[in-house]
Amino acid sequence: MAIPLKPELEEIVREDVQRGPYASVEEYLEQAVTMLHRQEVWLAAHRDEIGGQNRRGMGVGTTRRSFHTGAGAGGNAREEASLD
């Protein structure tokens, strides 16, 4: 599976592979996808709890997109993520 990355993301991956304990880009991306998957599973399991906290503590309008990017309810995300 070929997955195109923006040049700035490619640079981040290269830097992390050179600096970290990863033997290859593939190993790094496998770890990254595994971590993201675990986060998504946790978020799905705690959706009601998180949603209640968002409404009480962070204000109306905080969405899943906002949670991932830091936008909304006072966050300052540089770029919105597309979840479509």
MDAnalysis code that builds the backbone (N, CA, C; Angstrom):
import MDAnalysis as mda
import numpy as np

u = mda.Universe.empty(252, n_residues=84, atom_resindex=np.repeat(np.arange(84), 3), trajectory=True)
u.add_TopologyAttr("name", ["N", "CA", "C"] * 84)
u.add_TopologyAttr("resid", np.arange(1, 85))
u.add_TopologyAttr("resname", ["MET", "ALA", "ILE", "PRO", "LEU", "LYS", "PRO", "GLU", "LEU", "GLU", "GLU", "ILE", "VAL", "ARG", "GLU", "ASP", "VAL", "GLN", "ARG", "GLY", "PRO", "TYR", "ALA", "SER", "VAL", "GLU", "GLU", "TYR", "LEU", "GLU", "GLN", "ALA", "VAL", "THR", "MET", "LEU", "HIS", "ARG", "GLN", "GLU", "VAL", "TRP", "LEU", "ALA", "ALA", "HIS", "ARG", "ASP", "GLU", "ILE", "GLY", "GLY", "GLN", "ASN", "ARG", "ARG", "GLY", "MET", "GLY", "VAL", "GLY", "THR", "THR", "ARG", "ARG", "SER", "PHE", "HIS", "THR", "GLY", "ALA", "GLY", "ALA", "GLY", "GLY", "ASN", "ALA", "ARG", "GLU", "GLU", "ALA", "SER", "LEU", "ASP"])
u.atoms.positions = np.array([
    [0.849, -1.164, 0.000],
    [0.000, 0.000, 0.000],
    [0.903, 1.238, 0.000],
    [0.723, 2.056, -0.975],
    [1.479, 3.314, -1.050],
    [0.653, 4.414, -0.396],
    [1.275, 5.143, 0.525],
    [0.583, 6.216, 1.231],
    [1.402, 7.492, 1.057],
    [0.906, 8.418, 0.239],
    [1.653, 9.665, 0.039],
    [1.597, 10.542, 1.295],
    [2.725, 11.128, 1.644],
    [2.805, 12.039, 2.783],
    [3.228, 13.414, 2.302],
    [2.777, 14.432, 3.006],
    [3.256, 15.784, 2.738],
    [4.754, 15.811, 3.031],
    [5.499, 16.651, 2.327],
    [6.954, 16.710, 2.545],
    [7.340, 16.960, 4.000],
    [6.577, 17.796, 4.708],
    [6.931, 18.062, 6.098],
    [6.739, 16.827, 6.981],
    [5.755, 15.984, 6.660],
    [5.582, 14.740, 7.409],
    [6.682, 13.737, 7.072],
    [7.073, 13.690, 5.811],
    [8.187, 12.816, 5.418],
    [9.446, 13.185, 6.194],
    [9.686, 14.476, 6.349],
    [10.867, 14.936, 7.081],
    [10.787, 14.526, 8.555],
    [9.617, 14.648, 9.155],
    [9.432, 14.231, 10.545],
    [9.738, 12.744, 10.686],
    [9.216, 11.938, 9.782],
    [9.449, 10.499, 9.831],
    [10.939, 10.205, 9.691],
    [11.583, 10.812, 8.716],
    [13.033, 10.586, 8.522],
    [13.829, 10.962, 9.770],
    [13.537, 12.121, 10.335],
    [14.244, 12.571, 11.541],
    [14.037, 11.599, 12.702],
    [12.799, 11.155, 12.892],
    [12.510, 10.244, 14.000],
    [13.170, 8.878, 13.801],
    [13.221, 8.407, 12.583],
    [13.877, 7.122, 12.308],
    [15.371, 7.238, 12.569],
    [15.984, 8.330, 12.136],
    [17.418, 8.524, 12.360],
    [17.737, 8.664, 13.848],
    [16.881, 9.338, 14.585],
    [17.119, 9.632, 15.986],
    [16.707, 8.475, 16.898],
    [15.686, 7.746, 16.501],
    [15.071, 6.781, 17.414],
    [15.548, 5.352, 17.231],
    [14.873, 4.460, 17.915],
    [15.266, 3.055, 17.905],
    [14.697, 2.263, 16.722],
    [14.205, 2.946, 15.710],
    [13.535, 2.278, 14.599],
    [14.554, 1.864, 13.538],
    [14.426, 0.630, 13.063],
    [15.344, 0.110, 12.052],
    [14.987, 0.599, 10.653],
    [13.745, 1.050, 10.484],
    [13.302, 1.458, 9.154],
    [12.088, 2.363, 9.253],
    [11.776, 3.001, 8.139],
    [10.557, 3.812, 8.058],
    [9.343, 2.918, 8.292],
    [9.366, 1.716, 7.744],
    [8.244, 0.797, 7.912],
    [8.006, 0.475, 9.388],
    [9.081, 0.235, 10.137],
    [8.947, -0.056, 11.560],
    [8.367, 1.148, 12.309],
    [8.846, 2.327, 11.970],
    [8.350, 3.557, 12.589],
    [6.856, 3.725, 12.318],
    [6.453, 3.575, 11.055],
    [5.045, 3.754, 10.701],
    [4.172, 2.670, 11.310],
    [4.690, 1.456, 11.427],
    [3.936, 0.393, 12.087],
    [3.659, 0.765, 13.539],
    [4.667, 1.281, 14.213],
    [4.499, 1.712, 15.605],
    [3.511, 2.875, 15.697],
    [3.627, 3.835, 14.791],
    [2.744, 5.006, 14.804],
    [1.289, 4.591, 14.571],
    [1.059, 3.721, 13.602],
    [-0.308, 3.283, 13.311],
    [-0.862, 2.470, 14.479],
    [-0.039, 1.631, 15.079],
    [-0.472, 0.844, 16.237],
    [-0.881, 1.750, 17.381],
    [-0.077, 2.774, 17.662],
    [-0.399, 3.712, 18.743],
    [-1.689, 4.471, 18.443],
    [-1.847, 4.930, 17.210],
    [-3.053, 5.657, 16.837],
    [-4.278, 4.753, 16.943],
    [-4.131, 3.502, 16.514],
    [-5.247, 2.555, 16.606],
    [-5.658, 2.345, 18.059],
    [-4.690, 2.168, 18.938],
    [-5.007, 1.992, 20.365],
    [-5.733, 3.216, 20.911],
    [-5.310, 4.396, 20.482],
    [-5.973, 5.629, 20.913],
    [-7.409, 5.654, 20.418],
    [-7.620, 5.295, 19.160],
    [-8.973, 5.297, 18.595],
    [-9.875, 4.306, 19.315],
    [-9.337, 3.118, 19.651],
    [-10.117, 2.126, 20.383],
    [-10.499, 2.678, 21.752],
    [-9.547, 3.312, 22.436],
    [-9.812, 3.888, 23.752],
    [-10.861, 4.999, 23.647],
    [-10.701, 5.866, 22.657],
    [-11.668, 6.955, 22.487],
    [-13.071, 6.423, 22.232],
    [-13.165, 5.383, 21.406],
    [-14.475, 4.797, 21.120],
    [-15.087, 4.204, 22.382],
    [-14.273, 3.569, 23.217],
    [-14.765, 2.952, 24.442],
    [-15.171, 3.989, 25.488],
    [-14.616, 5.191, 25.408],
    [-14.876, 6.232, 26.408],
    [-15.615, 7.443, 25.818],
    [-16.249, 7.256, 24.695],
    [-16.909, 8.347, 23.977],
    [-17.902, 9.107, 24.849],
    [-18.754, 8.380, 25.565],
    [-19.763, 9.057, 26.391],
    [-19.110, 9.874, 27.496],
    [-18.118, 9.300, 28.148],
    [-17.420, 10.003, 29.225],
    [-16.719, 11.253, 28.693],
    [-16.043, 11.120, 27.583],
    [-15.328, 12.249, 26.980],
    [-16.307, 13.315, 26.522],
    [-17.389, 12.896, 25.911],
    [-18.398, 13.846, 25.445],
    [-18.980, 14.651, 26.579],
    [-19.239, 14.006, 27.707],
    [-19.763, 14.714, 28.868],
    [-18.759, 15.712, 29.414],
    [-17.498, 15.332, 29.453],
    [-16.463, 16.247, 29.930],
    [-16.310, 17.418, 28.984],
    [-16.399, 17.161, 27.694],
    [-16.279, 18.249, 26.725],
    [-17.391, 19.266, 26.910],
    [-18.610, 18.792, 27.102],
    [-19.728, 19.722, 27.271],
    [-19.601, 20.505, 28.567],
    [-19.122, 19.848, 29.625],
    [-19.018, 20.521, 30.925],
    [-17.772, 21.401, 31.004],
    [-16.619, 20.858, 30.586],
    [-15.357, 21.529, 30.865],
    [-14.757, 22.316, 29.726],
    [-15.082, 21.963, 28.510],
    [-14.415, 22.606, 27.381],
    [-15.361, 23.453, 26.549],
    [-16.620, 23.366, 26.809],
    [-17.570, 24.178, 26.064],
    [-18.179, 23.429, 24.898],
    [-19.327, 23.872, 24.504],
    [-20.024, 23.294, 23.371],
    [-19.233, 23.581, 22.113],
    [-19.273, 22.661, 21.185],
    [-18.573, 22.866, 19.919],
    [-17.267, 22.106, 19.824],
    [-16.804, 21.490, 20.888],
    [-15.605, 20.678, 20.822],
    [-15.982, 19.348, 20.198],
    [-15.299, 18.976, 19.157],
    [-15.625, 17.771, 18.420],
    [-14.470, 16.796, 18.440],
    [-14.693, 15.633, 17.865],
    [-13.623, 14.656, 17.741],
    [-12.475, 15.251, 16.950],
    [-12.788, 15.991, 15.905],
    [-11.741, 16.654, 15.121],
    [-10.929, 17.573, 16.017],
    [-11.626, 18.324, 16.850],
    [-10.944, 19.234, 17.754],
    [-10.056, 18.481, 18.731],
    [-10.528, 17.333, 19.219],
    [-9.747, 16.546, 20.158],
    [-8.425, 16.120, 19.527],
    [-8.461, 15.708, 18.274],
    [-7.258, 15.232, 17.596],
    [-6.306, 16.363, 17.213],
    [-6.835, 17.521, 16.869],
    [-5.969, 18.579, 16.352],
    [-5.686, 19.665, 17.367],
    [-6.444, 19.675, 18.452],
    [-6.270, 20.726, 19.446],
    [-7.070, 21.969, 19.123],
    [-7.927, 21.916, 18.119],
    [-8.734, 23.075, 17.737],
    [-10.019, 23.095, 18.552],
    [-10.660, 24.202, 18.563],
    [-11.956, 24.323, 19.217],
    [-11.790, 24.628, 20.693],
    [-12.762, 25.257, 21.261],
    [-12.791, 25.566, 22.697],
    [-11.472, 26.138, 23.180],
    [-10.926, 27.064, 22.417],
    [-9.702, 27.729, 22.851],
    [-8.422, 27.136, 22.313],
    [-8.499, 26.001, 21.590],
    [-7.294, 25.394, 21.014],
    [-6.817, 26.201, 19.841],
    [-5.562, 26.064, 19.495],
    [-4.998, 26.805, 18.378],
    [-4.332, 25.851, 17.406],
    [-5.100, 25.019, 16.732],
    [-4.527, 24.082, 15.769],
    [-4.037, 24.842, 14.547],
    [-2.911, 24.410, 14.028],
    [-2.365, 25.037, 12.829],
    [-3.105, 24.564, 11.585],
    [-3.602, 23.328, 11.616],
    [-4.243, 22.782, 10.434],
    [-5.355, 21.847, 10.868],
    [-6.515, 21.964, 10.260],
    [-7.614, 21.083, 10.582],
    [-7.399, 19.741, 9.894],
    [-7.728, 18.669, 10.559],
    [-7.611, 17.332, 9.995],
    [-8.914, 16.994, 9.306],
    [-8.844, 16.291, 8.210],
    [-10.035, 15.835, 7.522],
    [-10.362, 14.438, 8.027],
    [-11.573, 14.259, 8.524],
    [-11.979, 12.957, 9.018],
    [-12.968, 12.299, 8.073],
    [-13.157, 12.858, 6.904],
    [-14.100, 12.286, 5.933],
    [-13.498, 11.118, 5.233],
])
